[in-house]
Each structure stands twice: as C-alpha cells, then as structure tokens.
C-alpha cells in the first residue's frame, strides 16, 4: 500500500507564511502605536509641566510686585523705587507684545531682590529679561539686559489689562495707571494655553 510522504504541501506553506506575516504586521503596528502613544503622552506631560512652571513664575512675579506712588519724572509706573522724597515709585508698562514691571524675585537660592522684569516676544520665542534697579526708578536699555527663553515655537503673545474686577479687558498700552489684573493670551506649538489671569499688587 502506498503511503503519502510526510511534510507540508506548497499551499499549506503559503497559508502558514501568510498567517505569520499577518501576525508580524499586527505586532509591529501595535508596537509602533504604543511608541507613538508614549511619545504623545511624554510631550503632553512636558507641555503641562512647562505650563505649570511658567504660570507659577509669572503669578509670583506679578503678585510680588511692590506697589507705590507715581514719580513726577517717571514715564511709566515703577514698583519699589523711590522718587527722592522717600515715597515708593511705581513702574508698570504694557506695549504690544511686551510686559514690563518691577517685582521682588528670587534667582536660585543665593540671589534675589527687586528687579525690573520684561516679557517680550522675539521672533518665535517668549523671552524673560531682567535688570537690577541700581537706584533707578525706570529700567535702562533692554537690548543689553540678561535674558532667558521662557517658551519656543511661540505664535501669539497678547497682554490684556483691566482697571478693576468688573472692568472690561483692554489691549491698550499702559504707561501711567497700574491695572488691577493682567491677562496673558499665549499660543505655542499650534495650541492655545489656558488664559493666565493674574492680580497685580496694588
């Protein structure tokens, strides 16, 4: 009696290879999706941490501004200085794409005090600049001031102010009056940040 030789036929081999290829394709696709998901979660977490750290710094810097009287010679509002007769002089200035004020801040653990600060949009970056008052009631040339990048891939930076809790928000330049609140509208990396609304020390 003739018996069939052991082994797989060509059709069975083709079917087996097809199934293995399909399984491998599903596995690779799953790992790729898992990797993309992990990357997206990492970016989202990084963006959230960035938002929290920047928001916390800006809130502290604005809320720690030292309010004072207006100086007769000052073109803006200066916080924490003097006008020559032992009265604090206020400094606060808003222009399109720029916010400058004076606050008590701490740089690390060893340095701190009263500084002039400025947030400004330079190209696609949001930069923080600072100056030591050195007895002045207004900042000097910002072009030579130390700076640090706060955000990159910046698309929009708007500064809104209002004179009281019930007042309307405005984008008008501010040079003399201290607003009660500041709102920052920021768009970076194709996404709008939640609006940052901060109370200014009065």
C-alpha positions, 0 to 999 in steps of 0.5 A: 500500500502506498503511503503519502510522504510526510511534510507540508504541501506548497499551499499549506506553506503559503497559508502558514507564511501568510498567517505569520506575516499577518501576525508580524504586521499586527505586532509591529503596528501595535508596537509602533502605536504604543511608541507613538502613544508614549511619545504623545503622552511624554510631550503632553506631560512636558507641555503641562509641566512647562505650563505649570512652571511658567504660570507659577513664575509669572503669578509670583512675579506679578503678585510680588510686585511692590506697589507705590506712588507715581514719580513726577519724572517717571514715564511709566509706573515703577514698583519699589523705587523711590522718587527722592522724597522717600515715597515708593515709585511705581513702574508698570508698562504694557506695549504690544507684545511686551510686559514690563514691571518691577517685582521682588524675585528670587534667582536660585537660592543665593540671589534675589531682590527687586528687579525690573522684569520684561516679557517680550516676544522675539521672533518665535520665542517668549523671552524673560529679561531682567535688570537690577534697579541700581537706584533707578526708578525706570529700567535702562536699555533692554537690548543689553539686559540678561535674558532667558527663553521662557517658551519656543515655537511661540505664535501669539503673545497678547497682554490684556489689562483691566482697571478693576474686577468688573472692568472690561479687558483692554489691549491698550498700552499702559504707561501711567495707571497700574491695572488691577489684573493682567491677562496673558493670551499665549499660543505655542506649538499650534495650541492655545494655553489656558488664559493666565489671569493674574492680580497685580499688587496694588 
